[in-house]
Amino acid sequence: MSYLTTVENKRKTDWILILLYLILVGLGLTAIYSANYNPEYEINSLWDLQGTKVGRQLAWVVVTFVIIFLIQLLDRRFYIGISPILYIVTMILLVLVLTPLGREIAGSKSWIVLGPLRLQPSELAKFSTALMVAFFLSGMNRNVRKLPDFLITALIILIPFGLVVLQGDAGTALVYTSFILVLYREGLSGWFLVLFAGVITLFILTLLLTTFDPKSFEVLNSGAQTLMMGLCALMVPISLFLFATKKQIFPLVIVALGIALVLILPQFLAGVPLLGAFGGMIVLSFVGAFLAEKFGRENGGFILSGVLASCAAYVQTIFFICTDILEPYQLGRILVTLNIVEDPKGIGYNLNQSLIAIGSGGYLGKGFLNGTQIRGDFVPEADTDFIFCAIGEELGFAGSAVLILVFVFLFMRIVSVAERQKSNFTRIYAYGVASILFFHFWINVAMTIGLAPVIGIPLPLISYGGSSFLGFSILLFILIRLDSDKKNVLR
């Protein structure tokens, strides 16, 4: 069976998506050039671009264009059939990064270096995970509301999440939490979104109620921990009253296990860097939502006790992570973002300079190549994590708004593409694409303006980086290829 497309297949390519993609690529190359502009270095030809970052990015663009052209030549059945293989291959690459073959760059061991080529497998794992989730959930009689199907889907997502966390790249690992939007679209209970938001809120409240040393970021006093331990102790008489009087043994056992987690969970997570806080958000959301869906309508007291136990365990875990797992600079970035501590010349330097650069741009900006903060190297990583600063300073509010609008149109178009599909596989994959791109966009812009911690993830198709550009492009153009064959649906 040939997987090459044939002329007789009626294909309809979404040129609007391609146009939006090309606009973002053009803006990205322009921003990278501006962020690395050196007036003493004259560029009169393409040959002069060699050795510059914009030149290397342009080379990746050319290679990527060849790859996305080849993507369009293959039949949609190919992508369905190869999804498990791609997933396994990228997981193997993520494991190899943890071996001596992996290289540590910028604080995270997430690269494989082969001569002049540097590859970041975690960027490729995003589209392979999206394909695998679509492959599994689009199978016969699959339903994310069924516990076995839900657990397998969660495992597909948590494997790359865990491997990337072990690499020390918490920012990229968090991207996988965006798949909860895909699962919600496919029928997952709304309780998951409620509880997912709840555990994030509890994480923030725990830090707000905790006193930290402003210089070393050591925990001096945890009012949140005392509060939640008190609530956990209060559960004992409540649960005895609610369940023992009715001789309901199962809820009592669950409550007892929940209280035990308060003491056991933190020690269980010891030695697993960065997994506790972010992994806890996911696990507690999944478990809590399942319990609410299963027992909530019949036994509100059970849910109350379960929530209190989970909250107590979670707060205890956060406290343990702050004191024993997180490095001071990692905790400091979160505390500075939440305005719990101020450190404008230390941990908060990047954010402070980012705010100065964006604010100094005003409504219309200082003009292309005239950004003084960017030009003076006051903003670190101005062509990668903080590339939005270059746009904000030189093009101002107007330029930033245009960039944001292009992204908004892109997201709206992808959702529109998803909803017009007859194929479950394509629809699920499309929502995976939208979720990944939106998470990257939202976190990157939010961290440059102080609404999210500085966790170091690129702005899709804009930030400098060959692996990320290639990964985002493949992610989008597989969707374009699948959508072009929406009338020839097999799955």
SULMOSUL-V913190 format. One record per backbone hydrogen bond with DSSP energy under -0.5 kcal/mol. NH is the residue of the N-H (numbers start at 1). CO is the residue of the C=O. Records with the same first field share a line. If there is no record, write none. Layout:
NH: CO, CO
//
This chain:
5: 73
9: 6
11: 9
12: 484
15: 13
18: 14
19: 15
20: 16
21: 17
22: 18
23: 19
24: 20
25: 21
26: 22
27: 23
28: 24
29: 25
30: 26
31: 27
32: 28
33: 29
34: 30
35: 31
36: 32
37: 34
41: 38
42: 40
44: 42
48: 45
49: 46
50: 47
52: 49
56: 52
57: 53
58: 54
59: 55
60: 56
61: 57
62: 58
63: 59
64: 60
65: 61
66: 62
67: 63
68: 64
69: 65
70: 66
71: 67
72: 68
73: 69, 70
74: 70, 71
75: 3
78: 75
79: 75
80: 76
81: 77
82: 78
83: 79, 80
86: 82
87: 83
88: 84
89: 85
90: 86
91: 87
92: 88
93: 89
94: 90
95: 91
96: 92
97: 93
98: 94, 95
99: 96
102: 96, 99
103: 111
105: 103, 108
108: 105
109: 167
110: 103, 108
111: 103
112: 119
113: 101
114: 112, 117
115: 113
117: 114
119: 112, 117
121: 119
123: 120
124: 120
125: 121
126: 122
127: 123
128: 124
129: 125
130: 126
131: 127
132: 128
133: 129
134: 130
135: 131
136: 132
137: 133
138: 134
139: 136
142: 139
146: 143
150: 146
151: 147
152: 148
153: 149
154: 150
155: 151
156: 152
157: 153
158: 154
159: 155
160: 156
161: 157
162: 158
163: 159
164: 160
165: 161
166: 162
167: 163
168: 165
169: 164
170: 168
173: 169
174: 170
175: 171, 172
176: 172, 173
177: 174
178: 175
179: 176
180: 177
181: 178
182: 178
183: 179
184: 180
185: 181
186: 182
187: 184
188: 183
192: 189
194: 190
195: 191
196: 192
197: 193
198: 194
199: 195
200: 196
201: 197
202: 198
203: 199
204: 200
205: 201
206: 202
207: 203
208: 204
209: 205
210: 207
211: 221
212: 210
213: 218
217: 213
220: 211
221: 211
223: 209, 221
226: 222
227: 223
228: 224
229: 225
230: 226
231: 227
232: 228
233: 229
234: 230
235: 231, 232
236: 233
237: 233
238: 234
239: 235
240: 236
241: 237
242: 238
243: 239
244: 239, 240
245: 240
246: 243
247: 244
248: 243
249: 247
252: 248
253: 249
254: 250
255: 251
256: 252
257: 253
258: 254
259: 255
260: 256
261: 257
262: 258, 259
263: 259, 260
264: 260
265: 261
268: 264
269: 265
270: 267
272: 269
273: 271
275: 272
276: 272
278: 274
279: 275
280: 275, 276
281: 277
282: 278
283: 279
284: 280
285: 281
286: 282
287: 283
288: 284
289: 285
290: 286
291: 287
292: 288
293: 289
294: 290
295: 291
296: 291, 292
298: 295
299: 295
303: 299
304: 300
305: 301
306: 302
307: 303
308: 304
309: 305
310: 306
311: 307
312: 308
313: 309
314: 310
315: 311
316: 312
317: 313
318: 314
319: 315
320: 316
321: 317
322: 318
323: 319
324: 320
325: 320, 321
326: 321
331: 327
332: 328
333: 329
334: 330
335: 331
336: 332
337: 333
338: 334
339: 336
340: 335
341: 335
346: 343
348: 343
349: 346
352: 348
353: 349
354: 350
355: 351
356: 352
357: 353
358: 354
359: 355
360: 356
361: 357, 358
362: 359
365: 361
366: 393
367: 394
370: 367
372: 370
375: 371
376: 372
377: 374
378: 373
379: 373
380: 378
382: 379
384: 381
386: 381
387: 384
389: 386
390: 386
391: 387
392: 388
393: 389
394: 390
395: 391
396: 392
397: 362
398: 363
399: 395
400: 396
401: 397
402: 398
403: 399
404: 400
405: 401
406: 402
407: 403
408: 404
409: 405
410: 406
411: 407
412: 408
413: 409
414: 410
415: 411
416: 412
417: 413
418: 414
419: 415
420: 416, 417
421: 418
424: 422, 491
425: 491
427: 423
428: 424
429: 425
430: 426
431: 427
432: 428
433: 429
434: 430
435: 431
436: 432
437: 433
438: 434
439: 435
440: 436
441: 437
442: 438
443: 439
444: 440
445: 441
446: 442
447: 443
448: 444
449: 445, 446
450: 447
451: 446
452: 446
455: 453
460: 458
462: 459
463: 459
464: 383
469: 465
470: 466
471: 467
472: 468
473: 469
474: 470
475: 471
476: 472
477: 473
478: 474
479: 475
480: 476
481: 477
482: 478
483: 479
484: 480
485: 481, 482
486: 483
488: 485
489: 487
//
